[in-house]
């Protein structure tokens, strides 16, 4: 199900998310015959082929390709993920079609009647809207009033309830007809050892988060990750890695500050202080935060002024980019990529699936 809230576009409905998905698929969809012939005719296959000259110097295809390795890797990953998602979606549809056909035959009704009954859900009340609004204020842009978002909330909750009813129905059918999916999710290898973390090293689920302390969407994810910790406890280990974006002028130094605080055992305290005050990320403000947190001021200030951890920040950025990160926040749940400040439900679906495969019971629905 598409999320009600999309991090990169702020507070959107379902349609922009669908459009984004369609646009994202365009690069990997099969080309038409004419397009394919044109692409092959214009393809650069000789690394020595000169593609441009400037000031008497040549730039070859091999040089361009070497400089674009990370971008090519990202395209390959995106296309592989999209192909996997298409196969997984079609597989699930085929399994569901067979189960519905069998169940409809057993009950002596049409498939349409069976599905209509399965997706019935209770109406969304004003109290439901109020509850959702209060629980998700942090992820709703302050420029939008409650009255403006109420129709979207109602539509989202109605779809969510229909989806939950449908999911419950198909889960029951899967148990009855012994359906078993053997397709594995795509996983990306992301190093998690040696970085700031919460939770036991042997937790069945490890979430590696790449984030930017100046990014507003990253600050919106912070309470969600706290909910993850509250819901799953020691079943989840959360690892934090740096990914300051170039358009955020204070982000790189804030990333260094977090690692300087980590040297003194107070990474998460600095992490919280910076996300709670994203306007105060200039160097002097970072030093003031460190002092307020009780860090050794001289040690912290020297660490920050000498850029002690600048290389580590750059290494984190490189590792994130190699893994497919292009914006923040981004996370990998046992290597499974999730992009954006998604709500708890989106993360829980992946975590619960990982716990299921590890033999661990999934957490209770209550988050506190």
Secondary structure, DSSP 8 states (H G I E B T S, - for coil): ---S--STTSS--HHHHHHHHHHHHHTTS---HHHHHHHHHH----TT-EEEEETTEEEEHHHHHHHTHHHHHHHHHHHHHHHHHHHHHHHHHHHHHHHHHHHHHHHTS-HHHHHHHHT------HHHHHHHHHHTGGGS-TTS-HHHHHHHHHHHHHHHHHHHHHHHHHHHHHHHTT--------------TTS-EES-TT-SEEEEEEE-TT-HHHHHHHHHHHHHHHHHGGGEEEEEEE---TT-TTHHHHHHHHHHHHHTT-HHHHHHHHHHTTT--SHHHHHHHHHHTT--HHHHHHHHHTTTTHHHHHHHHHHHHHHT--SSSEEEETTEEEESS--HHHHHHHHHHHHHHHT-----S---
